[in-house]
Every structure is written in C-alpha cells, then in structure tokens.
Amino acid sequence: MYSSQSLTSYPKYQAHILFLHAITGCDTTSAFFKRGRTKVFKLFEKRHDLIDCAEVFTNIGSSPDIILTNGSCFLLAMYGTPKKIDSIDKCRYLSFMKNTRNNKRVQLPCLPPTSAAAYQHLCRVYYQVQVWLGNELDPENWEWVLKDNSLEPIQTLLPPAPEKPLNTIFCNCKKGFNYNCGCEKSRIVLFTSM
C-alpha cells in the first residue's frame, strides 16, 4: 500500500490523499464493493482528468451540484465506465443488463450505486474532507441526521430498482423452471410465466 514516505514520489496523491481516503471508505464513509484503495490509487495515477474531480472536494465553497457532477465523474471512472456514459444510473443499468444478457449471476454489490446513494455518499465524502481540513460545516447539510444525540448517515432515498420491474420479473423458459434456467443462474427470477 502507500505510506507517507512513498507519497513523496507522488505529489498529486499528497494533495488529494484526504479525498482518496474518504471516497474509498473510512470510518465515516462507506466503501464500494471490489473498489479498493489500491485500485483507485492506480486509476488516479493514470487518469489526470480525475485531479480536477478531486480538487472540488478540498474547496470550502463547493456546491452540492458541483460535488455531484465531479464526484459522479470519479465514480464512473472507478467502475471503468466509458467516457461517453455520463450518468451513474445509466452505468448501473448497463452493468445490470450486461450481466443478465450473458446469463451471469447478477452480483448486486458489484453494481454502481444509484444516483441517490451516490449523491449521499459524495456529500459525506465532501463533509469528511472538510472536517479533516479544519473547516466547520453543519453535518445535517451534508447527508447526516441527528438521532438520539448521535449523527447517523441518511439512508438512500431511492429503491435499488423501480418497483414495477422488481415485481414483474418473469421466466420465459419453455421446459419448466429448473436450476439450469438462465433466470435461476442470474438469481433474478421471482415468478414463472408457465
């Protein structure tokens, strides 16, 4: 991994180590499944355009819209999304469809977050970076809520997928439901159409 000694060779890491630590998960922010620090640090080293995205998180006056735009760009890069796709929700949809089309088991934790979950994560990352920089912000303006004299992160406000598709996924297998069925392999079957 990286130490304070090894970071002297990488000045852009030094300037953005707080952001990189918070975006990949720390005591107050969640981590993304299979998106560890080493992978993100290597990505940050290769993609110079991500420096601008990270810079937003160190500026005291960044608006939630600017944070969402730049943070989403960073998250899309973390998930290896082609640059022509500029939406977290589109990336999530395409990842889901790619797995179901190939009859692979859909590993929901591997999907990118919903846009609502991404927004909340990015706000908490921004807040945490600002705290580490010594800037005092109201946590309740950055996706935290005070409950019983304790701060808790606001849980996502959107379901993982629209309700109608979740309630109407059907298997169209002709030979009857069995464990060789593509729907069973993907673990998305809820009802059979037989």
C-alpha positions in Angstrom: 0.0 0.0 0.0 1.0 3.6 0.3 2.8 5.3 3.2 3.7 8.9 4.0 7.2 8.0 2.7 6.0 6.6 -0.6 3.7 9.5 -1.2 6.7 11.9 -1.6 7.1 10.5 -5.1 3.5 11.3 -6.0 2.7 14.9 -5.3 -0.9 14.6 -6.7 -1.6 11.9 -4.1 -0.3 14.2 -1.3 -2.7 17.0 -2.4 -5.6 14.7 -2.6 -4.9 11.9 -0.1 -7.9 13.0 2.1 -10.3 12.7 -0.8 -8.9 9.4 -1.9 -9.1 8.0 1.6 -12.7 9.2 2.1 -14.0 8.2 -1.4 -12.7 4.7 -0.9 -14.3 4.3 2.6 -13.2 5.4 6.0 -14.8 5.5 9.5 -17.5 7.9 8.3 -18.0 6.9 4.7 -18.8 3.6 3.1 -16.7 1.7 0.7 -17.7 0.3 -2.7 -17.6 -3.4 -3.2 -14.5 -4.6 -5.0 -13.3 -1.0 -5.5 -10.4 -0.9 -3.1 -7.8 1.8 -2.4 -5.0 0.2 -4.4 -7.2 0.0 -7.5 -8.4 3.6 -7.0 -4.9 5.0 -6.4 -3.7 3.3 -9.6 -6.6 4.8 -11.5 -5.9 8.2 -10.1 -2.3 7.9 -11.1 -3.3 7.1 -14.8 -6.2 9.5 -15.2 -5.0 13.1 -14.9 -8.6 14.3 -15.6 -9.6 13.0 -12.1 -7.4 15.5 -10.4 -10.0 18.2 -11.2 -12.7 16.0 -9.8 -10.8 15.5 -6.5 -10.0 19.2 -6.3 -13.7 20.1 -5.8 -13.7 18.2 -2.5 -10.9 20.3 -1.0 -12.6 23.7 -1.8 -14.6 25.1 1.1 -17.2 26.7 -1.2 -18.1 23.7 -3.5 -21.9 23.4 -4.0 -23.7 20.1 -3.9 -24.3 20.3 -7.6 -20.5 20.7 -8.3 -19.8 17.9 -5.9 -22.3 15.6 -7.5 -21.0 16.3 -11.1 -17.3 15.9 -10.2 -17.9 13.0 -7.8 -20.0 11.1 -10.3 -17.3 11.5 -12.9 -14.9 10.0 -10.4 -17.2 7.1 -9.5 -17.8 6.4 -13.2 -14.1 6.1 -13.7 -13.9 3.8 -10.6 -16.4 1.5 -12.3 -14.4 1.6 -15.6 -17.3 3.3 -17.5 -16.6 4.6 -21.0 -16.3 8.4 -21.0 -19.4 8.7 -23.3 -21.6 7.5 -20.4 -22.1 10.4 -18.0 -24.8 9.0 -15.7 -24.4 6.8 -12.7 -27.9 5.4 -13.2 -27.1 4.6 -16.9 -23.9 2.9 -15.8 -25.8 0.9 -13.2 -28.5 -0.1 -15.8 -25.9 -1.1 -18.4 -23.9 -3.2 -15.9 -27.1 -5.0 -14.8 -28.1 -5.6 -18.4 -24.7 -6.9 -19.4 -24.8 -9.5 -16.6 -28.3 -10.6 -17.3 -27.7 -10.8 -21.1 -24.8 -13.1 -20.5 -26.8 -15.3 -18.1 -24.4 -14.4 -15.4 -25.4 -14.3 -11.8 -26.1 -10.6 -11.0 -24.0 -9.6 -8.1 -25.8 -6.6 -6.8 -23.0 -5.3 -4.6 -20.8 -5.1 -7.7 -23.2 -2.7 -9.4 -22.6 1.1 -9.2 -24.7 2.9 -6.6 -28.0 4.5 -7.6 -27.7 8.3 -8.3 -29.4 9.0 -4.9 -27.0 6.8 -3.0 -24.0 8.2 -4.9 -25.2 11.8 -4.0 -25.4 10.9 -0.4 -22.0 9.2 -0.4 -20.4 12.1 -2.2 -21.8 14.7 0.2 -20.5 12.7 3.2 -17.1 12.4 1.5 -17.1 16.2 1.0 -18.1 16.8 4.6 -15.4 14.4 5.9 -12.6 16.0 3.8 -13.7 19.5 5.0 -13.6 18.3 8.6 -10.1 16.9 8.1 -9.1 20.3 6.6 -10.3 22.0 9.8 -13.4 23.6 8.2 -16.6 23.6 10.3 -19.7 22.6 8.3 -23.2 21.7 9.5 -23.3 17.9 9.1 -27.0 18.0 8.6 -26.5 19.9 5.4 -24.3 17.0 4.1 -26.5 13.9 4.4 -26.2 13.3 8.1 -29.1 13.3 10.6 -29.0 13.8 14.3 -30.8 11.0 16.2 -30.6 10.4 19.9 -27.7 12.8 20.2 -25.8 10.9 17.6 -25.1 11.6 13.9 -26.2 8.9 11.5 -25.9 8.8 7.7 -29.2 9.3 5.9 -30.0 6.1 4.2 -30.6 6.1 0.4 -33.9 7.7 -0.6 -34.5 5.5 -3.7 -35.1 1.8 -4.0 -32.4 -0.3 -5.7 -34.6 -0.6 -8.9 -38.0 0.7 -9.9 -40.8 -1.2 -8.1 -42.6 -2.4 -11.2 -39.7 -4.4 -12.8 -38.9 -5.9 -9.4 -42.4 -7.2 -9.0 -42.8 -8.4 -12.6 -39.7 -10.3 -13.5 -40.8 -13.5 -15.2 -39.0 -16.5 -16.5 -39.9 -17.5 -20.1 -38.4 -20.9 -20.0 -40.3 -23.4 -22.2 -39.3 -26.6 -20.3 -40.3 -25.5 -16.9 -38.4 -24.0 -14.1 -35.2 -25.7 -13.2 -31.7 -24.9 -11.9 -30.3 -24.8 -15.5 -32.6 -21.9 -16.3 -30.9 -18.6 -17.2 -33.2 -16.8 -14.8 -32.2 -19.0 -11.9 -28.5 -18.6 -12.8 -28.9 -14.9 -12.6 -30.9 -15.2 -9.4 -33.5 -12.7 -10.6 -36.5 -14.9 -11.0 -39.5 -14.0 -8.9 -42.3 -15.7 -10.8 -42.6 -18.1 -13.7 -44.8 -17.5 -16.7 -45.9 -21.1 -17.0 
